[in-house]
Amino acid sequence: MAEIYLGIIGGGQLGSMLSVAAKKLNIKTAIYCDDIDAPAQKFCDEFIFGKYDDKEKISKFIEKVNIITYEFENIPYETLNEINKKKSVLPKPSINRLIQHRLAEKDFVNKLNIRTTRYALVEKKEDLDALKDFLPGILKTTTMGYDGKGQYPITKIEEIDSLKIDFSKNYILEKLVKLKKEISVIITRFGINKYEIYEPIENTHEDQILKCSKIPAEISAEIFNQSKNWAISIAEELKYIGTLCVEFFIDRNENLYVNEIAPRVHNSGHLTINAFNVSQFENHIRAVCSLEKVPLKKLSNAKMINLIGSQIEPYRQNIQLKDNEFFFDYLKKEIKDKRKMGHITTLI
């Protein structure tokens, strides 16, 4: 078989873990990133620093690799589309463009007869006056924003003025559900009706940032099956290749809602590295590089805790770990509040 050289756009912790998984499969990786301090450069075979509109640097990147993927979705569609004309980009740029836009994403999900929370487009401040029955809700930018960025919880219309929202951008207003639980389902699709799917993962958030993920999720058999079936329907409709995450809400009446789709490997799936025979990262590499699909086996129940900001410090000082604990340091240079610095997985 000819040597595979995989290009990865984005150099954060997900790019690092993709590079590690690729190495295990004897696949070389080149990372392209606009952050000169990107931690993934410590794990890849080659690192290219450049802005996402730097055509010369991107051409150099394309020449080195024979297939390209990405570790986060906020990459300009124009960049991915131009790259795709020369070398195959997976998942397809058109999928990324759809999921980058919250309104288009929710419309897409609803057309599959899959439930989302109620939502409405907000183009100007005055639009909110007609949407009082959507409150309490969350106002979100239609594009960009993750880990709580670009998101404004609103209980009453009167709160808008104090939030200093920039209405030159478009938003959607999502009605809050009476939340009981959040789960995610990670699926890797290799082709038509050809996939490996992980069991639903139960997630806990703090300050709109994922704090803890665990398997098994404490959910009913009905929710277990419905969430997996919906994830399969979404992946099939998108003709997706690679690893995809679907995030769900469960309300107090045991109704399931799709919250968001992430067209990439996902933070809640970090526990798959230790808890399964094939991680979400290895499966993504296998799918985008057209390698053999290996049947999934769960090796252990597990929980993963994100280390945010200064929570990383005790672990960097050689804290003693138990035999069932696994510490991952993302090797980010600067410790910042609300920044994911590492995680610890415990097998249960």
ABEGO torsion letter per residue (X at the ends): XBBBBBBBBEABAAAAAAAAAAAAAGBBBBBBBABAABAAAAABABBBBBBAABAAAAAAAAAABABBBBABABBBAAAAAAAAAABBBOBBAAAAAAAABAAAAAAAAAAAGBBBBBBBBBABAAAAAAAAAAOBBBBBBABEEBGGBGBBBBABAAAAAAAGBBAABBBBBBBBBBBABBBBBBBBBAEBGBBBBBBBBBBBBBGGBBABBBOBBBBBAAAAAAAAAAAAAAAAAAGBBEBBBBBBBBBAAGBBBBABBBBBBBAAAAAAAAABABBAAAAAAAAAAGBBBBBBBBABBBBBBBBBEAAAAAAAAGBBBBAABBBBBAGBABBBBGBBAEBBBBBX
